[in-house]
């Protein structure tokens, strides 16, 4: 039976179960006939089939990555615990739904002029701040201006660089005027920095108070330690099933795991992969393993010998056994990469591009063609890139021996890796966070004049396509362009992409969620607090 | 008694001089850390003008010596300036956290000090018995294991297997005192295990050393029971070294708990210091280090004074 048919069958089964048409026993029988394991079927019966969200309870969530220097200023959001919290007490113009599509948050609908250079967002009249007032066009403009202008130190400044003007249309809608067409603008509005905050009388944004219009109201914020929130009655969207949310920052993976196992928290936002197989055996804990758009890249500087020769670049791309890296470094919790920075969790993903396999023979032939047999190269890496980064490079070096390539793995200091090694050393390993669309990713790190063009790759056709696709509103044409760009990056580009790490997080099994999980962040796109619920 | 006041005054003055020297070292060591603060705060997208403006705003355009005296003047009034990352007053960031650390340290000390001294006396009394050996082996094992390892073992048994105590010591304002003690029991116990051995063995050693003295022999010949020989005759003369070790361990409880705080997610000053270093938040780093240094100096001072007070020969020098 094909995968698609299985999915259809499972959806039908789940629907029947929801409607109460079949018993648990027959549900299990049918599901197992459809190729599911008993435990998966049990999980599905619990999580999705009988999915009728119930209200109530306090969700205790353990969040990784927090720092005392976190703050209410959306321009400085940087740690995951703050991003998770931001999606709980603040809202955005748009959001990424659990199924990965773009959906409404503060904006109920949006439309563009045909050149995609002007976008108008209508504001939900029901949206209100915790302090009382309605969310107005004025607040939206102040929130965006917080990241714009010369004085802004916001990390989202570059994201809004193309915005020339913001206009309050007077009918509860805001128009963004752009310097050049950008079909992705509604996707950009999901960026975690672009939270909607109330405007001051002088048009600046009042972020200091911690006010927001999200599903939960901040009661107590202890930055880097924890946050307690209660439901915002009258939130403008469906959800917010928990009465209250209690977020605890747990930076130490062992502390996180212990808290989850002892029932001190209901959800853990990230798990240590090394001990995951042990945790999987725990009867009360469910693990969510979600393919993400985060990526591990290994950029080679295309203007530096020997990487200025495309055959050398491709020989290196052929000299790594990605499946073994995934199995040994990511403990199987990753999606294989194909040397273009566009993950299956992003829109417009081209699914028919042949997977590059480990092929030392072909690599040898390419090296011979390039006159570079017995190549020796340095590969810079640090422990802090991600857990297992150095091991990954050592394993790569072992694989490359079969192609006659000697890779010297150079262990760089953690401190200052991204200022002294990345963009400077000819070949290094890098971790990228998830970006919502291929345009954002390619513009950031593959465009010819991008400051972060990490492989210094210059390909005329790629850049022409990138500019065209950016303002193309026709989805089919756009997908075609991203397909061609993926092929160019794969066969000419300077970046080895071994894999896209999955998001792996866990919850007590009394916490339930819908059939899909958004892949933009851990915890259902950081929106678990408003989307999940306790089993009744 | 006038002599003692003079002595304490002298010691305090000396402590201040040491603190001043330490403040110079802290300030200029932090200056030596690689990396530009303005760059660290503004991120990689910052333009040179941005950076210059930020440096000016932070006062980094002035020479280090000028900034040092400005900082020192502030520190004397407990005003350590503002965090350069969040803009909040440094005292508001570390004040409450230092209190948390002090609480945990006192909790551990209240358990550890009596236990180790009593144990020390008992093992001195029963020296070379099975009890003595077992106590030594157990405490030496616990002091020889890294704190985080002890912490994980305690979590494994006390919270995961037996579910008696929580594995994370998250404390909040509205908690009752009993709740607070229960929540922070495991980190306190970890610290107790780490410091007991040192204090207990010092008590034992100094008492045993005295047991060979003629006046102890005399007491024994009088027919004084062994426990009384130790408690009444040996212990008073053993106080000086014991107090020194106790003070050293108390200082350790305050300044050496970073790992324990991380493992138990306890919001103490150690965690704040680690956060600040990674963010290059120099005012917070400097203030934390200075507080640690002052704690060490004060406790050592207390130990010196304590040792002098318990020793008549030192109290009345010829």
Interface residues (C-beta under 8 A of the other chain):
Chain A: X67 X68 X69 X71 X153 X155 X157 X158 X220 X222 X223 X224 X225 X226 X248 X249 X250 X251 X252 X254 X255 X258 X259 X261 X262 X264 X415 X416 X418 X419 X451 X452
Chain B: X34 X35 X39 X41 X42 X43 X44 X45 X46 X50 X54 X83 X85 X86 X93 X152 X155 X159 X160 X163 X166 X167 X168 X170 X172 X262 X263 X264 X265 X267 X271 X272 X275 X276 X278 X279 X281 X284
